[in-house]
Amino acid sequence: MQPILLQGRPAFSDFRLHALRRALNEALPTHDISRLDAVEIYCIEAKGPLDAITTERATALLNAQQHFERSGGFFVTPRKGTISPWSSKATDIFHNCGLNQVQRVERGIHF
């Protein structure tokens, strides 16, 4: 089953994004990066499709939107096959809140 993608809050402050864009333009002078944006994303692996109540609780726990609505760009996530400490703790919290249908939660960034 495909993971469920939820969109979170902005990943960096405007100051940090400006500094990152400036560093990228200095490192890649042939590219003119005029705009850079980054949001947190959450990947939920579930035992099956989530019902409306479970989806609502998951989005509330993560303070996320229900659907990932961006196109283009790229994702930065933990290496495939690894489980980050954040994921372990978040998954424990989900299970302690009675969301046992969720097998795993992972966090990443979409640029």
GUFIDREN-862255 format. One record per atom (N, C-alpha, C): atom name; residue in three letters; z, y, x. Coordinates in Angstrom, 3 decimals, decimal comma. Each point is the difference from the previous one (the first is absolute). Example, Ala and Ser with C-alpha at 12.3 -4.5 7.8 and 13.67 -1.06 7.14 Angstrom:
SITE  atomo  residuo        up     north      east
SITE      N      ALA     7,800    -5,690    13,190
SITE     CA      ALA     0,000     1,190    -0,890
SITE      C      ALA     0,000     1,200     0,900
SITE      N      SER    -0,720     1,050    -0,350
SITE     CA      SER     0,060     1,190     0,820
SITE      C      SER     0,730     1,090    -0,770
This chain:
SITE  atomo  residuo        up     north      east
SITE      N      MET     0,000    -1,178     0,831
SITE     CA      MET     0,000     1,178    -0,831
SITE      C      MET     0,000     1,246     0,878
SITE      N      GLN    -0,766     1,005    -0,400
SITE     CA      GLN    -0,062     1,266     0,731
SITE      C      GLN     1,329     0,752    -0,136
SITE      N      PRO     0,448     0,673     1,064
SITE     CA      PRO     1,225     0,787    -0,132
SITE      C      PRO    -0,228     1,187    -0,932
SITE      N      ILE     1,063     0,442    -0,614
SITE     CA      ILE    -0,034     1,180    -0,852
SITE      C      ILE     0,261     1,201     0,900
SITE      N      LEU    -0,858     1,006    -0,055
SITE     CA      LEU     0,156     1,198     0,824
SITE      C      LEU     0,528     1,143    -0,840
SITE      N      LEU     1,075     0,605     0,473
SITE     CA      LEU     0,572     1,175    -0,652
SITE      C      LEU    -0,046     1,164     0,978
SITE      N      GLN    -0,237     1,192    -0,514
SITE     CA      GLN    -0,069     1,195     0,836
SITE      C      GLN     1,329     0,723    -0,043
SITE      N      GLY     0,510     0,368     1,170
SITE     CA      GLY     1,276     0,690     0,109
SITE      C      GLY    -0,161     1,472     0,302
SITE      N      ARG     1,000     0,547     0,603
SITE     CA      ARG     0,051     1,429     0,315
SITE      C      ARG    -0,803     0,298     1,267
SITE      N      PRO    -0,209     1,285     0,310
SITE     CA      PRO    -0,666     0,337     1,268
SITE      C      PRO     0,773    -0,591     1,180
SITE      N      ALA    -0,732    -0,545     0,956
SITE     CA      ALA     0,635    -0,683     1,122
SITE      C      ALA     0,522     0,960     1,067
SITE      N      PHE    -0,617     1,169     0,119
SITE     CA      PHE     0,377     0,958     1,041
SITE      C      PHE     0,064     1,403    -0,577
SITE      N      SER     0,744     0,858     0,661
SITE     CA      SER     0,049     1,414    -0,382
SITE      C      SER    -1,316     0,663     0,402
SITE      N      ASP    -0,265     1,176    -0,553
SITE     CA      ASP    -1,201     0,746     0,361
SITE      C      ASP    -0,016     0,312     1,498
SITE      N      PHE     1,166     0,327     0,555
SITE     CA      PHE     0,109     0,294     1,433
SITE      C      PHE    -0,430    -1,207     0,839
SITE      N      ARG     0,493    -1,187    -0,368
SITE     CA      ARG    -0,331    -1,223     0,744
SITE      C      ARG    -1,477    -0,347    -0,134
SITE      N      LEU    -0,562     0,169    -1,195
SITE     CA      LEU    -1,427    -0,273    -0,201
SITE      C      LEU    -0,858     0,957     0,818
SITE      N      HIS     0,406     1,270     0,059
SITE     CA      HIS    -0,749     0,988     0,792
SITE      C      HIS     0,041    -0,375     1,480
SITE      N      ALA     1,164    -0,401     0,498
SITE     CA      ALA     0,128    -0,398     1,408
SITE      C      ALA    -0,831    -1,249     0,293
SITE      N      LEU    -0,013    -0,955    -0,917
SITE     CA      LEU    -0,786    -1,215     0,175
SITE      C      LEU    -1,492     0,307    -0,018
SITE      N      ARG    -0,423     0,861    -0,917
SITE     CA      ARG    -1,418     0,384    -0,067
SITE      C      ARG    -0,423     0,726     1,280
SITE      N      ARG     0,850     0,882     0,495
SITE     CA      ARG    -0,305     0,721     1,248
SITE      C      ARG    -0,120    -0,988     1,163
SITE      N      ALA     0,913    -0,975     0,088
SITE     CA      ALA    -0,041    -0,995     1,081
SITE      C      ALA    -1,256    -0,863    -0,101
SITE      N      LEU    -0,381    -0,371    -1,209
SITE     CA      LEU    -1,222    -0,791    -0,177
SITE      C      LEU    -1,237     0,793     0,412
SITE      N      ASN    -0,061     1,269    -0,365
SITE     CA      ASN    -1,141     0,829     0,372
SITE      C      ASN    -0,075     0,219     1,506
SITE      N      GLU     1,141     0,072     0,666
SITE     CA      GLU     0,002     0,125     1,461
SITE      C      GLU    -0,437    -1,301     0,665
SITE      N      ALA     0,416    -1,134    -0,564
SITE     CA      ALA    -0,350    -1,303     0,571
SITE      C      ALA    -1,441    -0,387    -0,293
SITE      N      LEU    -0,539     0,468    -1,104
SITE     CA      LEU    -1,365    -0,317    -0,425
SITE      C      LEU    -0,780     1,287    -0,245
SITE      N      PRO    -0,378     0,710     1,063
SITE     CA      PRO    -0,638     1,308    -0,192
SITE      C      PRO    -1,352    -0,070    -0,719
SITE      N      THR    -0,656    -1,161    -0,002
SITE     CA      THR    -1,289    -0,106    -0,686
SITE      C      THR     0,171    -0,091    -1,514
SITE      N      HIS     1,202    -0,308    -0,453
SITE     CA      HIS     0,284    -0,057    -1,435
SITE      C      HIS     0,759     1,268    -0,388
SITE      N      ASP    -0,328     0,570    -1,112
SITE     CA      ASP     0,732     1,161    -0,480
SITE      C      ASP     0,774    -0,421    -1,241
SITE      N      ILE     1,245    -0,377     0,204
SITE     CA      ILE     0,832    -0,437    -1,112
SITE      C      ILE     0,601     1,251    -0,623
SITE      N      SER    -0,499     0,357    -1,160
SITE     CA      SER     0,445     1,233    -0,651
SITE      C      SER     1,095    -0,253    -1,026
SITE      N      ARG     0,150    -1,237    -0,412
SITE     CA      ARG     0,990    -0,326    -1,028
SITE      C      ARG     0,619    -1,361     0,300
SITE      N      LEU     1,306    -0,087    -0,143
SITE     CA      LEU     0,709    -1,253     0,203
SITE      C      LEU     1,104    -0,087    -1,044
SITE      N      ASP     0,081    -1,141    -0,649
SITE     CA      ASP     0,981    -0,210    -1,060
SITE      C      ASP     0,563    -1,405     0,167
SITE      N      ALA     1,262    -0,186    -0,342
SITE     CA      ALA     0,620    -1,323     0,123
SITE      C      ALA     1,055    -0,172    -1,085
SITE      N      VAL    -0,048    -1,153    -0,670
SITE     CA      VAL     1,010    -0,333    -1,004
SITE      C      VAL     0,575    -1,383     0,298
SITE      N      GLU     1,235    -0,201    -0,410
SITE     CA      GLU     0,596    -1,328     0,112
SITE      C      GLU    -0,620    -0,894    -1,063
SITE      N      ILE    -0,187    -1,260     0,346
SITE     CA      ILE    -0,477    -0,986    -0,968
SITE      C      ILE     0,957    -1,181     0,040
SITE      N      TYR     0,071    -0,690    -1,102
SITE     CA      TYR     0,860    -1,175    -0,098
SITE      C      TYR    -0,846    -1,176    -0,473
SITE      N      CYS     0,105    -1,112     0,684
SITE     CA      CYS    -0,704    -1,225    -0,367
SITE      C      CYS     1,025    -0,964    -0,565
SITE      N      ILE    -0,249    -0,451    -1,211
SITE     CA      ILE     0,911    -0,942    -0,655
SITE      C      ILE    -0,709    -1,330    -0,165
SITE      N      GLU     0,576    -1,038     0,570
SITE     CA      GLU    -0,481    -1,366    -0,224
SITE      C      GLU     0,886    -0,600    -1,074
SITE      N      ALA    -0,622    -0,483    -1,062
SITE     CA      ALA     0,755    -0,544    -1,121
SITE      C      ALA    -0,440    -1,433    -0,287
SITE      N      LYS     0,841    -0,706    -0,732
SITE     CA      LYS    -0,300    -1,380    -0,375
SITE      C      LYS    -1,126    -0,056    -1,024
SITE      N      GLY    -0,252     1,086    -0,681
SITE     CA      GLY    -1,046     0,097    -1,016
SITE      C      GLY    -0,117     1,453    -0,420
SITE      N      PRO    -0,803     0,289    -1,003
SITE     CA      PRO    -0,103     1,382    -0,475
SITE      C      PRO     1,376     0,509    -0,470
SITE      N      LEU     0,293     1,245     0,330
SITE     CA      LEU     1,284     0,578    -0,397
SITE      C      LEU    -0,087     0,513    -1,431
SITE      N      ASP     1,047    -0,251    -0,774
SITE     CA      ASP     0,027     0,551    -1,355
SITE      C      ASP     0,332     1,492     0,073
SITE      N      ALA    -0,077     0,676    -1,131
SITE     CA      ALA     0,179     1,457    -0,036
SITE      C      ALA     1,395     0,416     0,460
SITE      N      ILE     1,021    -0,744    -0,390
SITE     CA      ILE     1,376     0,355     0,371
SITE      C      ILE     0,214    -0,158     1,504
SITE      N      THR    -0,492    -1,092     0,577
SITE     CA      THR     0,137    -0,227     1,445
SITE      C      THR    -0,764     1,064     0,773
SITE      N      THR    -1,191     0,342    -0,455
SITE     CA      THR    -0,795     1,046     0,660
SITE      C      THR     0,724     1,337    -0,049
SITE      N      GLU     0,577     0,325    -1,147
SITE     CA      GLU     0,728     1,266    -0,149
SITE      C      GLU     1,211     0,039     0,925
SITE      N      ARG     0,735    -1,094     0,094
SITE     CA      ARG     1,172    -0,056     0,883
SITE      C      ARG    -0,409     0,087     1,469
SITE      N      ALA    -1,090    -0,672     0,366
SITE     CA      ALA    -0,479     0,039     1,388
SITE      C      ALA    -0,404     1,416     0,397
SITE      N      THR    -0,734     0,679    -0,878
SITE     CA      THR    -0,419     1,369     0,322
SITE      C      THR     1,207     0,932     0,074
SITE      N      ALA     1,005    -0,233    -0,837
SITE     CA      ALA     1,210     0,824     0,046
SITE      C      ALA     0,771    -0,232     1,300
SITE      N      LEU     0,136    -1,264     0,416
SITE     CA      LEU     0,708    -0,297     1,250
SITE      C      LEU    -0,683     0,622     1,206
SITE      N      LEU    -1,332     0,005    -0,018
SITE     CA      LEU    -0,763     0,509     1,134
SITE      C      LEU    -0,336     1,484    -0,124
SITE      N      ASN     0,313     0,592    -1,157
SITE     CA      ASN    -0,380     1,383    -0,289
SITE      C      ASN    -1,504     0,182     0,226
SITE      N      ALA    -0,767    -0,897    -0,604
SITE     CA      ALA    -1,449    -0,050     0,213
SITE      C      ALA    -0,737     0,189    -1,316
SITE      N      GLN    -1,316     0,244     0,136
SITE     CA      GLN    -0,876     0,027    -1,164
SITE      C      GLN    -0,387    -1,433    -0,321
SITE      N      GLN    -0,470    -0,239    -1,199
SITE     CA      GLN    -0,309    -1,376    -0,374
SITE      C      GLN    -1,237    -0,550     0,680
SITE      N      HIS    -0,957     0,823     0,348
SITE     CA      HIS    -1,230    -0,518     0,576
SITE      C      HIS    -0,402     0,803     1,225
SITE      N      PHE    -0,595    -0,674     0,934
SITE     CA      PHE    -0,558     0,634     1,188
SITE      C      PHE    -1,344     0,592    -0,398
SITE      N      GLU    -0,156     1,308     0,126
SITE     CA      GLU    -1,180     0,680    -0,531
SITE      C      GLU    -0,820     0,723     1,061
SITE      N      ARG     0,075    -0,416     1,228
SITE     CA      ARG    -0,758     0,682     1,054
SITE      C      ARG    -1,183    -0,854     0,410
SITE      N      SER    -1,004     0,645     0,561
SITE     CA      SER    -1,160    -0,735     0,516
SITE      C      SER    -0,285     0,470     1,417
SITE      N      GLY    -0,736    -0,833     0,741
SITE     CA      GLY    -0,297     0,336     1,388
SITE      C      GLY     1,240    -0,136     0,862
SITE      N      GLY    -0,060     0,559     1,186
SITE     CA      GLY     1,140    -0,020     0,893
SITE      C      GLY     0,311    -1,376     0,554
SITE      N      PHE     1,211    -0,145     0,527
SITE     CA      PHE     0,419    -1,273     0,572
SITE      C      PHE     1,505    -0,173    -0,165
SITE      N      PHE     0,438    -1,254     0,118
SITE     CA      PHE     1,404    -0,355    -0,155
SITE      C      PHE     0,626    -0,287     1,356
SITE      N      VAL     1,258     0,367     0,145
SITE     CA      VAL     0,807    -0,384     1,155
SITE      C      VAL     1,194    -0,763    -0,561
SITE      N      THR     0,084    -1,284     0,328
SITE     CA      THR     1,054    -0,875    -0,515
SITE      C      THR     0,520    -0,877     1,139
SITE      N      PRO     1,099    -0,685    -0,224
SITE     CA      PRO     0,442    -0,955     1,017
SITE      C      PRO    -1,063    -1,078     0,234
SITE      N      ARG     0,010    -0,547     1,175
SITE     CA      ARG    -0,959    -1,022     0,393
SITE      C      ARG     0,026    -1,172    -0,974
SITE      N      LYS    -1,167    -0,541    -0,291
SITE     CA      LYS    -0,097    -1,127    -0,927
SITE      C      LYS     0,846    -1,168     0,510
SITE      N      GLY     0,707    -0,616    -0,921
SITE     CA      GLY     0,836    -1,144     0,360
SITE      C      GLY     1,413     0,373     0,395
SITE      N      THR     0,280     1,308     0,148
SITE     CA      THR     1,362     0,414     0,324
SITE      C      THR     0,669     0,554    -1,246
SITE      N      ILE     1,301    -0,027    -0,003
SITE     CA      ILE     0,787     0,577    -1,082
SITE      C      ILE     0,909     1,052     0,628
SITE      N      SER    -0,195     1,243    -0,394
SITE     CA      SER     0,782     1,079     0,590
SITE      C      SER     1,433    -0,030    -0,518
SITE      N      PRO     0,936     0,584     0,756
SITE     CA      PRO     1,377     0,095    -0,484
SITE      C      PRO     0,072     0,763    -1,329
SITE      N      TRP    -0,858     1,042    -0,170
SITE     CA      TRP    -0,036     0,738    -1,265
SITE      C      TRP    -0,350    -0,946    -1,136
SITE      N      SER    -0,989    -0,849     0,208
SITE     CA      SER    -0,436    -0,939    -1,024
SITE      C      SER     1,110    -0,976    -0,372
SITE      N      SER     0,691    -0,519     0,987
SITE     CA      SER     1,096    -0,940    -0,269
SITE      C      SER     1,069     0,641    -0,873
SITE      N      LYS     0,397     1,219     0,353
SITE     CA      LYS     1,044     0,689    -0,758
SITE      C      LYS    -0,492     0,370    -1,395
SITE      N      ALA    -1,232     0,521    -0,107
SITE     CA      ALA    -0,540     0,382    -1,312
SITE      C      ALA    -0,130    -1,209    -0,915
SITE      N      THR    -0,442    -1,121     0,538
SITE     CA      THR    -0,135    -1,217    -0,802
SITE      C      THR     1,365    -0,476    -0,480
SITE      N      ASP     1,025     0,082     0,869
SITE     CA      ASP     1,365    -0,346    -0,412
SITE      C      ASP     0,471     0,906    -1,145
SITE      N      ILE    -0,290     1,283     0,103
SITE     CA      ILE     0,399     0,951    -1,047
SITE      C      ILE    -0,696    -0,340    -1,314
SITE      N      PHE    -1,288    -0,311     0,071
SITE     CA      PHE    -0,737    -0,387    -1,204
SITE      C      PHE     0,638    -1,220    -0,657
SITE      N      HIS     0,330    -0,995     0,788
SITE     CA      HIS     0,605    -1,223    -0,544
SITE      C      HIS     1,399     0,268    -0,560
SITE      N      ASN     0,765     0,869     0,670
SITE     CA      ASN     1,335     0,358    -0,498
SITE      C      ASN    -0,077     0,791    -1,304
SITE      N      CYS    -1,127     0,648    -0,244
SITE     CA      CYS    -0,211     0,744    -1,248
SITE      C      CYS    -0,632    -0,879    -1,078
SITE      N      GLY    -0,129    -1,294     0,267
SITE     CA      GLY    -0,515    -0,926    -0,993
SITE      C      GLY    -1,516    -0,099    -0,054
SITE      N      LEU    -0,688     0,554     0,982
SITE     CA      LEU    -1,466    -0,053     0,039
SITE      C      LEU    -0,443    -1,192     0,846
SITE      N      ASN     0,349    -1,188    -0,446
SITE     CA      ASN    -0,260    -1,223     0,764
SITE      C      ASN    -1,464    -0,411    -0,024
SITE      N      GLN    -0,803     0,600    -0,863
SITE     CA      GLN    -1,432    -0,300    -0,048
SITE      C      GLN    -0,705     0,561     1,241
SITE      N      VAL     0,632     0,999     0,643
SITE     CA      VAL    -0,549     0,608     1,216
SITE      C      VAL     0,398    -0,858     1,188
SITE      N      GLN    -1,002    -0,487     0,734
SITE     CA      GLN     0,280    -0,832     1,175
SITE      C      GLN     0,255     0,840     1,244
SITE      N      ARG    -0,720     1,123     0,118
SITE     CA      ARG     0,118     0,824     1,204
SITE      C      ARG    -0,494     1,402    -0,291
SITE      N      VAL     0,614     0,983     0,650
SITE     CA      VAL    -0,418     1,400    -0,075
SITE      C      VAL    -0,194     0,480     1,428
SITE      N      GLU    -1,104     0,684     0,265
SITE     CA      GLU    -0,252     0,548     1,342
SITE      C      GLU    -0,436     1,445    -0,143
SITE      N      ARG     0,259     0,786     1,027
SITE     CA      ARG    -0,325     1,430    -0,002
SITE      C      ARG    -1,049     0,275     1,068
SITE      N      GLY    -0,872     0,939    -0,283
SITE     CA      GLY    -1,006     0,417     0,964
SITE      C      GLY    -0,374     1,452    -0,253
SITE      N      ILE    -1,032     0,445     0,704
SITE     CA      ILE    -0,498     1,372    -0,163
SITE      C      ILE    -1,508    -0,061    -0,189
SITE      N      HIS    -0,496     0,799    -0,917
SITE     CA      HIS    -1,446     0,144    -0,182
SITE      C      HIS    -0,400     1,387     0,466
SITE      N      PHE    -0,914     0,060     0,988
SITE     CA      PHE    -0,515     1,269     0,515
SITE      C      PHE    -1,353     0,273    -0,629
